[in-house]
């Protein structure tokens, strides 16, 4: 997967922003200040860290060798995926959508309403 496609997909999420709070090597994608994706954009191949509910995170790790516990993150709630082509494109997009939705569900009601109003 190419970096520009990945960035566009992440930034097309309603309310998504991109920041560099951890230095120039990690693109951080947030929703109302909450992280839903971190891209190690200078890695070859690219790596992306995504939120995931704990049971699903374990299942994905068992299914794909390239899905590992979150690098420098809460290993129960985060996976880091090496984008080496072993995870089908559509399944990776589903993982991104799941991460985003977990963050949306965790927002205050007023923030969720504001997000819907901007959509």
Rosetta blueprint (number, residue, H / E / L):
1 X L
2 X L
3 X H
4 X H
5 X H
6 X H
7 X H
8 X H
9 X H
10 X H
11 X H
12 X L
13 X L
14 X L
15 X L
16 X E
17 X E
18 X E
19 X E
20 X L
21 X L
22 X L
23 X L
24 X L
25 X L
26 X E
27 X E
28 X E
29 X E
30 X E
31 X E
32 X L
33 X L
34 X E
35 X E
36 X E
37 X E
38 X E
39 X E
40 X E
41 X L
42 X L
43 X L
44 X L
45 X L
46 X L
47 X E
48 X E
49 X E
50 X E
51 X E
52 X L
53 X L
54 X H
55 X H
56 X H
57 X H
58 X H
59 X H
60 X H
61 X H
62 X H
63 X H
64 X L
65 X L
66 X L
67 X E
68 X E
69 X E
70 X L
71 X L
72 X L
73 X L
74 X L
75 X L
76 X L
77 X L
78 X E
79 X E
80 X E
81 X E
82 X E
83 X L
84 X L
85 X L
86 X L
87 X L
88 X L
89 X H
90 X H
91 X H
92 X H
93 X H
94 X H
95 X H
96 X H
97 X H
98 X H
99 X H
100 X H
101 X H
102 X H
103 X H
104 X H
105 X H
106 X H
107 X L
108 X L
109 X H
110 X H
111 X H
112 X H
113 X H
114 X H
115 X H
116 X H
117 X H
118 X L
119 X L
